[in-house]
Amino acid sequence: MTGQLIENLLEQLKDKDKQLAGLRERVQGLQTDSSNTDTALATLEEALSEKERVIENLREQREREDRVRLEELEQMRKENQELKDKLSALQPQKLSQSPAPNPSPTQNQRPDGEMPAKVDGLPAVSPTTQNTEEAVRKCPDITDRLRLLEQEVARYREESGKSQAEVERLMAALRDAEMDKSCKEKKIADFESSATCVYPRLPDLQADLEAITELFTLQSH
């Protein structure tokens, strides 16, 4: 009877030792995972900080360049409008200055209707015609420059949007890592609590085992 009791106590001690060993192993594994998670969190935070610095620099650069380009755009629109206004004003003036058609060529007019290069020492092409041609020549050039500047502004805005999306992705990954770390810390606390419940019973089991062993020894003598 006493031998059976001792064997039962020994089995209980072995079971508790196995439980403690399993708990220690799982706690160590979770602590390793938690350490790895801390490292990953630090890496993510560093990457996020770097991205935020890059975005801030890009934002400042874009704002500066946007201000310059918007000023250029505004100036070009103003010049373009002025040229269009001049062109609109010069067209009726040019028509009003055109000579009435004459069926018979005059002394100073060629048979094909063209004016000579000079009449009485004056140039055949009037300043009005020159201004009109200059306005027509400048308008397409300014329009092209406006279009290029608008495309460049759109490109900078697209790059800024991509950088912002990358920051949001990193922040989401950081939140996931923090949640994972919190879950692992909770598991570690639960295992430590279980181990705390097992530890106090070990001395009692060992004391019972020693008392029974001593009693068994006395009875044997």
C-alpha positions in Angstrom: 0.0 0.0 0.0 2.8 2.4 1.0 4.8 1.5 -2.1 1.8 2.2 -4.4 1.3 5.6 -2.7 5.0 6.4 -3.3 4.7 5.4 -7.0 1.6 7.6 -7.4 3.4 10.5 -5.9 6.4 9.9 -8.1 4.1 9.8 -11.1 2.5 13.1 -10.1 5.9 14.7 -9.7 7.0 13.5 -13.1 3.8 14.8 -14.6 4.3 18.2 -13.0 8.0 18.3 -14.1 6.8 17.5 -17.7 4.2 20.3 -17.5 6.8 22.7 -16.2 9.3 21.8 -18.9 6.6 22.2 -21.5 5.6 25.5 -20.1 9.2 26.7 -20.0 9.7 25.6 -23.6 6.6 27.4 -24.8 7.4 30.5 -22.9 11.0 30.5 -24.3 9.5 30.1 -27.8 7.1 32.9 -27.3 9.8 35.1 -25.9 11.9 34.4 -29.0 9.0 35.3 -31.2 8.4 38.4 -29.2 12.0 39.4 -29.6 11.8 38.8 -33.3 8.6 40.9 -33.4 10.3 43.7 -31.5 13.1 43.7 -34.1 10.5 43.7 -37.0 8.7 46.5 -35.3 11.9 48.5 -34.9 12.7 47.9 -38.6 9.2 49.0 -39.7 9.3 52.1 -37.5 12.7 53.0 -39.0 11.4 52.4 -42.5 8.3 54.4 -41.8 10.3 57.3 -40.3 12.5 57.3 -43.4 9.4 57.3 -45.7 7.9 60.1 -43.8 11.1 62.1 -44.2 11.2 61.4 -47.9 7.6 62.4 -48.3 8.1 65.6 -46.3 11.1 66.5 -48.5 9.1 65.6 -51.7 6.2 67.7 -50.4 8.3 70.7 -49.7 10.1 70.3 -53.1 6.8 69.9 -54.9 5.3 73.0 -53.1 8.3 75.1 -54.1 8.2 73.8 -57.7 4.4 74.1 -57.8 4.6 77.8 -56.8 7.2 78.5 -59.5 5.3 76.6 -62.1 2.0 78.2 -61.2 3.6 81.6 -61.4 5.0 80.7 -64.8 1.6 79.3 -65.9 -0.2 82.4 -64.8 2.3 84.6 -66.6 2.1 82.5 -69.7 -1.7 82.5 -69.6 -1.6 86.3 -69.3 0.8 86.6 -72.2 -1.2 84.2 -74.3 -4.4 86.1 -73.6 -2.7 89.4 -74.4 -1.5 88.0 -77.7 -4.9 86.6 -78.5 -6.5 90.0 -77.7 -3.9 91.7 -80.0 -4.6 89.2 -82.7 -8.3 89.7 -82.4 -7.9 93.5 -82.6 -5.4 93.3 -85.5 -7.5 91.1 -87.7 -10.4 93.7 -88.3 -7.7 96.5 -88.6 -5.9 94.5 -91.3 -9.1 93.9 -93.2 -10.1 97.6 -93.0 -6.7 98.6 -94.3 -6.9 96.2 -97.3 -7.4 98.2 -100.6 -10.6 97.8 -102.5 -10.2 95.4 -105.5 -9.5 97.2 -108.8 -10.2 95.3 -111.9 -7.6 97.2 -113.9 -4.0 97.2 -112.8 -2.6 100.6 -111.9 0.8 102.0 -112.4 2.0 100.8 -109.0 0.1 97.5 -109.0 1.2 94.3 -110.8 -1.1 92.5 -113.1 -1.3 89.6 -110.7 -2.6 91.8 -107.9 0.5 91.8 -105.8 2.0 95.0 -104.4 5.6 95.8 -105.2 8.2 95.5 -102.5 8.2 99.3 -102.0 5.9 102.1 -102.8 7.4 105.6 -102.6 10.2 104.3 -100.4 7.8 102.6 -97.8 7.9 98.8 -97.1 5.1 96.8 -98.7 4.5 94.9 -95.4 2.8 97.1 -92.8 3.7 97.0 -89.1 0.1 95.7 -88.5 0.8 92.7 -90.6 4.1 92.1 -88.9 2.5 92.3 -85.4 -0.3 89.9 -86.5 2.2 87.3 -87.8 4.3 87.6 -84.6 1.2 87.0 -82.5 0.2 84.0 -84.5 3.8 82.6 -84.2 3.9 83.1 -80.4 0.5 81.7 -79.5 1.3 78.0 -80.3 4.6 78.2 -78.6 3.1 79.5 -75.3 0.3 77.0 -75.5 2.9 74.1 -75.8 4.8 75.4 -72.8 1.6 75.6 -70.8 0.7 72.1 -71.7 4.2 70.8 -70.7 4.1 72.6 -67.4 0.7 71.2 -66.6 1.9 67.7 -67.4 4.9 68.1 -65.1 2.8 69.4 -62.2 0.5 66.3 -62.7 3.5 64.0 -62.6 4.7 65.5 -59.3 1.3 65.0 -57.8 1.2 61.4 -58.9 4.6 60.7 -57.3 3.4 62.3 -54.1 0.3 60.1 -54.1 2.4 57.0 -54.6 4.7 57.9 -51.7 1.6 58.5 -49.5 0.2 55.1 -50.4 3.5 53.5 -49.4 3.4 55.2 -46.0 -0.1 54.0 -45.4 1.0 50.4 -46.3 3.9 50.6 -43.8 1.6 52.0 -41.1 -0.8 49.1 -41.7 2.0 46.6 -41.4 3.2 48.3 -38.2 -0.3 48.1 -36.7 -0.4 44.3 -37.5 3.0 43.7 -36.0 2.0 45.6 -32.8 -1.2 43.5 -32.5 0.8 40.3 -33.0 3.2 41.4 -30.3 0.4 42.1 -27.9 -1.2 38.6 -28.5 2.2 36.9 -27.9 2.8 38.9 -24.7 -0.7 37.9 -23.5 0.1 34.2 -24.2 3.4 34.6 -22.2 1.6 36.0 -19.3 -1.0 33.2 -19.4 1.8 30.5 -19.4 3.6 32.2 -16.6 0.4 32.3 -14.6 -0.1 28.6 -15.2 3.5 27.9 -14.1 2.9 29.9 -11.0 -0.1 27.7 -10.2 2.0 24.5 -10.6 5.1 25.7 -8.7 3.5 26.0 -5.2 2.3 22.4 -5.3 5.7 20.9 -5.9 7.1 21.5 -2.4 4.0 19.8 -0.8 4.3 16.8 -3.2 8.0 16.5 -2.4 7.3 16.8 1.4 4.7 14.1 1.2 7.0 11.9 -0.8 9.8 12.3 1.7 7.5 11.6 4.7 6.1 8.4 3.0 9.6 7.3 2.1 10.8 7.8 5.7 7.8 5.9 7.0 8.4 3.1 4.6 12.1 2.9 5.7 11.1 2.7 9.4 8.6 0.0 8.7 11.2 -2.0 6.8 13.6 -1.9 9.8 
